[in-house]
Amino acid sequence: TTSCSMTRTTARFLVAIAIVLTLIHFKVGNDSNDGNERSRKAVNENNDIFVESNFATPCLHFRNANFTKFEYIPQCGEHRLGNQLAEIYSRRVLAAAAGIPFEFKCHGVMDSGSPPLILNLIQRDGTEPEKLPLKQNESFSVDDFCDICGATNFGCRGGTGLALEMIREDMRSIADKEGDSFVPDDAVIHLRLGDALAGTHDYGLGLLPRATYAALIKETEKEKGNIETISIVTIPFKRKLTREFDSHHRHRTQIIAEDLLAYLREEFPKAKV
């Protein structure tokens, strides 16, 4: 067992988020009356800047609208961090598709403590519109975004590969700031098991087979070359380091993580796992 510094562990976690979101299927949900009401109050008095806090429904307003800026000012917190990232980046895609600046700032916290470091690091002032990473002769409009994401309160969970490119750019930028103290791994797996083991959702969450991870890494090797380092990021196995929601699944998570670790070492004997 190798103990890593907090800096390295944090940097690995940041890079892992970019990878795990490639595996998340976005779910389009039905809008609630409460969400509609919050969204109706989101537009400022001049009707030119769209201001959204938590759980509004931007697509209800963006079709056929001429906003000059999108300001996203949600409460932030440790709970639902992955979901918060998906909500933030899907809205960045929407603003870019509309050709307007996107501003993101945490406005208070949804639970005790301070906003997670990563949310502080990706805040934006929204002075200039972003360009989407589109291929030649490819387009992506507000209508395209809203057709994919619908009028869901929860966000689009990234929605498209366009959001993924934004995430990768931010995570790499944050990691680069660590300088010589951070050497990125070639592949990072975010082993998120809490929801799957708790059975808290009804839309088919489950465990990926071990072979799926190996297949994804081998497919990446065809494009990027040999994968020499592989890391697994998951919850701590010590109770005092684990948030309450995940504490009930520590032992099963450890069994699954160590099993995956052993499997990957067999599949990639020349890599450091």
C-alpha positions in Angstrom: 0.0 0.0 0.0 1.4 3.4 -1.0 0.3 6.5 0.8 0.0 9.6 -1.4 0.2 13.3 -0.5 -3.0 15.3 -0.3 -1.9 17.3 -3.3 -1.4 14.2 -5.5 -4.7 12.6 -4.2 -6.6 15.8 -5.0 -5.1 16.1 -8.4 -6.0 12.5 -9.2 -9.5 13.1 -8.1 -9.8 16.1 -10.4 -8.6 14.2 -13.4 -10.8 11.2 -12.5 -14.0 13.3 -12.7 -13.2 14.0 -16.4 -13.1 10.3 -17.1 -16.1 9.2 -15.1 -18.4 11.6 -16.8 -17.8 9.8 -20.1 -19.6 6.8 -18.5 -22.6 8.7 -17.1 -25.8 8.5 -19.1 -27.7 11.7 -19.0 -31.3 11.3 -17.8 -34.1 13.5 -19.0 -36.7 14.0 -16.3 -40.1 15.7 -16.1 -40.3 19.2 -14.8 -42.0 20.0 -11.5 -44.4 22.9 -10.9 -42.0 24.1 -8.1 -39.1 24.0 -10.6 -41.1 25.9 -13.2 -41.9 28.6 -10.7 -38.3 29.0 -9.7 -37.3 29.2 -13.3 -39.9 31.9 -14.1 -38.2 34.1 -11.4 -34.8 33.5 -12.8 -34.7 36.3 -15.5 -33.6 39.7 -14.2 -35.7 42.8 -14.5 -34.1 43.9 -17.8 -34.9 40.5 -19.4 -31.4 40.4 -21.0 -29.4 38.4 -18.4 -30.5 34.9 -17.4 -29.8 34.4 -13.7 -30.2 30.9 -12.3 -29.8 29.5 -8.8 -30.3 25.8 -7.9 -32.6 23.6 -9.9 -34.1 26.1 -12.4 -35.0 25.0 -15.9 -33.0 27.1 -18.4 -34.5 25.5 -21.5 -37.9 26.9 -20.6 -36.4 30.3 -21.3 -33.6 29.9 -23.8 -35.6 28.8 -26.9 -36.2 31.9 -29.0 -34.6 34.2 -26.4 -31.9 36.8 -26.8 -30.1 36.9 -23.6 -26.8 38.7 -23.3 -25.3 36.6 -20.4 -26.0 33.5 -18.3 -25.2 33.9 -14.6 -25.3 30.6 -12.6 -25.1 31.2 -8.9 -26.1 28.0 -7.1 -25.5 26.9 -3.5 -22.5 24.6 -3.5 -21.5 21.8 -1.2 -19.7 18.5 -0.7 -22.9 16.5 -1.2 -23.8 15.8 -4.8 -20.5 17.1 -6.0 -20.5 15.0 -9.2 -24.0 16.1 -10.0 -23.1 19.7 -9.3 -20.3 19.5 -11.8 -22.6 18.0 -14.4 -25.1 20.8 -13.9 -22.4 23.5 -14.2 -20.8 22.2 -17.4 -24.1 21.5 -19.1 -25.0 25.1 -18.6 -21.7 26.2 -19.9 -22.5 24.3 -23.1 -25.9 25.9 -23.3 -24.4 29.4 -22.9 -21.8 28.7 -25.5 -24.4 27.4 -27.9 -26.3 30.7 -27.4 -23.1 32.7 -28.0 -23.2 34.5 -24.7 -20.8 34.7 -21.7 -21.3 32.3 -18.8 -20.6 33.3 -15.2 -20.4 30.8 -12.4 -20.0 31.6 -8.7 -21.0 29.7 -5.6 -23.6 31.6 -3.6 -23.5 30.1 -0.1 -23.3 26.4 0.7 -26.0 23.7 0.8 -24.4 21.9 3.7 -22.0 22.8 6.5 -18.5 23.9 5.7 -17.0 25.6 2.7 -17.6 25.0 -1.0 -15.4 22.2 -2.3 -12.0 23.4 -3.6 -12.7 22.2 -7.1 -15.8 24.4 -7.3 -13.8 27.4 -6.3 -11.2 26.7 -8.9 -13.6 26.5 -11.8 -15.6 29.7 -11.1 -15.8 32.0 -14.1 -16.3 35.7 -14.5 -18.2 35.4 -17.8 -16.7 38.3 -19.7 -16.5 36.6 -23.1 -18.5 33.9 -24.9 -16.9 30.5 -25.2 -16.5 28.6 -28.5 -17.6 25.1 -28.6 -15.0 22.5 -29.6 -16.9 21.6 -32.8 -15.5 19.8 -35.8 -15.4 21.5 -39.2 -18.9 22.1 -40.7 -20.4 20.9 -37.4 -22.9 23.1 -35.5 -24.7 23.0 -32.1 -27.5 25.3 -31.3 -29.7 26.1 -28.3 -32.4 24.0 -29.8 -30.0 21.1 -30.2 -29.1 21.4 -26.5 -32.7 21.6 -25.3 -33.7 18.7 -27.6 -31.1 16.6 -25.8 -31.6 17.8 -22.3 -35.3 18.7 -22.2 -36.7 20.8 -19.4 -35.2 18.8 -16.6 -34.4 20.4 -13.2 -31.5 18.1 -12.6 -29.3 19.2 -15.5 -28.2 17.3 -18.4 -25.3 15.5 -16.6 -22.9 16.9 -19.2 -25.2 15.8 -22.0 -22.6 15.7 -24.8 -18.9 15.3 -25.5 -18.8 19.1 -25.8 -19.1 19.4 -22.0 -16.5 16.7 -21.6 -14.0 18.7 -23.5 -14.6 21.7 -21.2 -14.2 19.5 -18.2 -10.9 18.0 -19.4 -9.5 21.4 -20.2 -10.3 22.7 -16.7 -9.1 19.6 -14.9 -5.8 19.6 -16.8 -5.3 23.3 -16.1 -5.8 22.7 -12.4 -3.4 19.8 -12.4 -0.8 21.8 -14.3 -0.8 24.3 -11.5 0.5 21.7 -9.2 3.8 21.8 -11.0 6.5 19.2 -10.3 4.5 17.9 -7.4 2.0 16.2 -9.6 2.7 13.6 -12.2 -0.6 12.6 -13.9 -1.5 8.9 -14.4 -2.2 7.6 -17.8 -5.6 6.3 -16.8 -7.8 7.0 -13.8 -11.0 5.1 -12.8 -13.5 6.8 -10.5 -15.1 3.8 -8.8 -18.4 5.3 -7.6 -20.4 2.7 -5.7 -22.5 4.5 -3.1 -25.7 4.9 -5.2 -25.3 1.5 -6.8 -24.8 -0.4 -3.5 -27.5 1.7 -1.7 -30.1 1.1 -4.4 -31.3 4.7 -3.9 -32.4 5.2 -7.5 -34.7 3.4 -9.8 -33.1 4.0 -13.2 -30.8 1.1 -13.5 -27.6 1.9 -11.7 -25.3 -1.0 -11.3 -21.7 -2.2 -11.2 -19.7 -2.3 -14.4 -18.0 -5.7 -15.0 -14.3 -5.7 -14.5 -13.7 -6.5 -18.1 -15.4 -3.2 -19.1 -12.7 -1.2 -17.5 -10.0 -3.3 -19.1 -11.7 -3.0 -22.5 -11.9 0.8 -22.2 -8.2 1.1 -21.3 -7.1 -1.3 -24.1 -9.2 0.8 -26.6 -7.5 3.9 -25.3 -4.1 2.3 -25.9 -4.9 1.9 -29.6 -5.2 5.7 -29.8 -2.8 7.0 -27.1 -0.1 4.3 -26.9 0.8 2.1 -23.9 -0.9 2.8 -20.6 1.9 2.7 -18.0 0.0 3.9 -14.9 -3.5 3.2 -13.8 -5.2 4.6 -10.6 -8.5 3.8 -8.9 -10.2 6.6 -7.0 -13.0 5.7 -4.6 -14.2 6.5 -1.1 -11.8 6.1 1.9 -12.1 2.7 3.7 -11.7 4.3 7.1 -15.0 5.4 8.7 -13.6 8.7 10.1 -12.7 9.8 6.6 -15.9 8.8 4.9 -19.0 10.9 4.6 -22.1 9.5 6.4 -23.9 8.6 3.2 -21.1 6.3 2.1 -20.1 4.9 5.5 -22.5 2.0 5.3 -20.8 0.7 2.1 -17.1 1.0 3.1 -16.5 -2.8 3.5 -18.2 -3.8 0.2 -16.5 -0.9 -1.6 -13.1 -2.1 -0.3 -13.8 -5.7 -1.5 -14.9 -4.5 -5.0 -12.0 -2.0 -5.3 -9.3 -4.5 -4.2 -10.8 -7.1 -6.6 -10.6 -4.6 -9.5 -7.1 -3.7 -8.5 -5.9 -7.3 -8.6 -7.7 -7.9 -12.0 -6.2 -4.9 -13.6 -2.7 -5.9 -12.4 -3.2 -9.2 -14.2 -4.6 -7.6 -17.4 -1.8 -4.9 -17.5 1.3 -6.6 -16.0 3.6 -3.9 -17.3 1.6 -1.0 -15.8 1.8 0.4 -12.3 -1.7 0.0 -10.9 
